[in-house]
């Protein structure tokens, strides 16, 4: 069964950190571009970060650049999103997604083949 399972969300104070994990099963992430997306209440889903499968190039939304880092561990078939200096506006449900392609996109959500169920991140004092 093909599955992506996110974990690591929670409640954190502004300025704090969280590391999200996205574990794949039923397929190998090596050949997939990976994206992290988030959706805040009443807002559209937006791309946060992505990593291409071809050369590991990484991309970030301007709002998280310098604070978030995407990485992958192919041996564990897992992708991570390290989030530092969190702000209240980072609150939302975070989703990982996999696209059987060389290149990733922060915008073309319909390109992604598999999606996780999401994990809630709440940044609040």
DRENSE-827269 format. One record per residue: residue in one letter; x negated, y, z negated of N, C-alpha, C in turn. Coordinates in steps of 0.001 Angstrom, whole numbers, plus 500000, padded with zeros to 6 digits. Example, Ala and Ser with C-alpha at 12.3 -4.5 7.8 and 13.67 -1.06 7.14 Angstrom:
2
A486810494310492200487700495500492200486800496700492200
S487150497750492920486330498940492860487100500030492130
This chain:
125
X499155498808500000500000500000500000499117501245500000
X499361502126500958498590503355501059499089504347500025
X498147504879499265498549505760498188497449506747497842
X497856507968497474496972508967496891497566509325495534
X496751509267494500497245509545493160496379510625492522
X497009511766492231496306512866491562496390512692490048
X495392513233489381495382513272487918494512514436487476
X494608514765486196493741515794485647494403517130485405
X495660517261485792496357518510485533496677518676484063
X497172519854483723497541520112482333497678521581482065
X497759521904480784497873523282480328496498523773479890
X496106524918480391494798525475480057494929526979479896
X494107527550479043494128528998478852493403529705479991
X493762530948480237493025531715481251491534531702480961
X490752531522482028489308531425481867488813530009481684
X489725529080481463489362527696481245489107526937482536
X488837525644482383488511524789483525489316523501483489
X489521522963484668490120521638484831489455520972486014
X489414519650485993488966518900487155490069517950487578
X490545518155488773491561517273489332490901516141490102
X491493514977490015491022513819490770492118513345491698
X491706512768492808492656512219493779492090510870494220
X492679509810493724492201508464494021493010507851495148
X492309507325496146492974506701497294492973505187497140
X494047504575497564494124503115497604494828502705498885
X494468501535499388495077501040500617494401501551501885
X493467502464501753492702502943502899491410503573502378
X490462503790503303489162504327502924489086505794503311
X488701506611502345488663508053502565487541508510503495
X486560507650503729485362508041504486485706508750505792
X486742508284506477487044508796507812488157509836507808
X488478510318506627489585511247506498489108512605506027
X489641513636506663489494514979506116490445515096504931
X490016515824503922490784515917502678491160517366502408
X492377517542501943492812518881501570493436518887500188
X493265520003499487493986520265498249494926521437498508
X496163521263498115497184522278498298497877522518496960
X498533523637496851499291523903495625500583524612495978
X501549524470495074502836525126495262503323525665493934
X503492526969493890504022527619492700505542527711492823
X506246527809491707507708527905491767508167529053492659
X509065528754493578509622529780494446508707530213495578
X507560529547495706506618529925496768506357528739497694
X505841529052498851505503528002499810504200527306499394
X504056526093499880502820525360499630501679526056500357
X500544526193499682499411526859500288498154526009500158
X497284526142501152496029525432501113495064526076500133
X494397525266499348493442525745498356492014525465498821
X491781524242499243490441523842499667490551522615500546
X489567522428501422489541521203502207488107520850502572
X487930519582502930486612519085503289486730518236504547
X485909518528505529485918517768506773485213516430506575
X485631515437507334484993514123507238483734514049508095
X483629514922509099482525514834510056481183515151509405
X481130516250508676479849516675508108479980517160506673
X481151516978506089481343517391504706481505518887504521
X481746519624505614481949521064505479483150521336504571
X483006522374503763484067522714502821484614524106503110
X485876524288502791486560525550503033487432525860501827
X487567527156501562488333527587500405489222528759500756
X490379528812500121491205530011500211490464531153499524
X490651532355500003489968533514499423490259533650497931
X491461533276497536491876533455496149491119532549495174
X490482531490495678489788530559494778488294530479495068
X487838531176496088486441531106496474485556531530495314
X484530530735495058483615531035493968484050530475492630
X485291529980492555485800529419491291486097527924491405
X486533527490492582486892526092492793485832525412493654
X485651524109493408484714523318494204485339521971494533
X485362521646495817485862520340496257484683519405496453
X484887518151496093483828517158496290484471515792496487
X483673514859496938484200513511497138483161512490496728
X483635511364496245482778510239495892483298509046496676
X482656508766497798483156507708498663483056506340498000
X482089506173497124481955504889496431483172504613495549
X483760505692495020484947505555494178486229505814494958
X486064506159496243487235506468497077488110507540496436
X487432508558495940488093509597495140487591510978495555
X488489511925495529488170513320495806488462514127494551
X487687515181494346487832515997493156488029517466493523
X488637518182492613488711519642492701488355520201491333
X487158520764491232486721521398489997487223522835490007
X487970523192488993488562524525488930488044525237487696
X487328526326487905486773527125486813487383528515486807
X487206529212485705487710530582485559489170530682485992
X489956529779485495491352529704485920492138530942485517
X493077531303486381493913532476486176495381532037486137
X496245532835485533497671532478485519498236532252486917
X497745532972487900498239532811489269497792531505489925
X496950530742489247496581529411489746497612528353489356
X498583528749488560499618527812488115500407527261489284
X500678525963489246501464525326490283501262523822490277
X501932523168491181501724521735491383500662521579492461
X499644520801492150498527520608493060498644519238493723
X498489519238495033498587518027495828497291517786496600
X496890516537496706495823516205497637496463515540498855
X495762515633499971496270515080501217495101514596502064
X495353513592502900494315513012503749494769513018505204
X493858513427506065494131513535507504493080512717508254
X493540511756509080492605510923509834492036511748510986
X491067512587510653490491513506511623489115513933511124
X488319514471512031487004514955511635487094516248510843
X488044517091511240488086518443510710489316518649509836
X489151519495508828490253519746507917490871521101508204
X492029521330507627492698522614507787493377522993506483
X493320524280506161494032524789504986495465525165505321
X495794525135506611497079525679507037497998524648507683
X497415523727508459498232522782509228498641521597508360
X499569521838507442499969520786506510500581519589507227
X501194519807508384501814518702509104500788517758509717
X499521518185509773498476517311510318498108516184509355
X498392516393508087497950515429507085498850514197507071
X498196513035507016498921511765507119499475511286505786
X498712511498504739499106510991503421499043512110502393
X499979512061501455500058513054500392500206512340499046
X499620512960498024499847512477496679501142513041496115
X501468512624494916502734513032494298502617514383493584
X501412514846493388501198516143492758500908516044491272
X500155517014490781499874517121489353500037518587488939
X500687518802487813501007520153487370499802520802486690
X499509522019487100498495522840486453499175524105485958
X499044524364484670499629525556484077498538526329483366
X498371527578483770497369528445483154498110529521482380
X498014529448481079498775530354480233498152530435478856
X498278531605478241497804531761476872498931531510475883
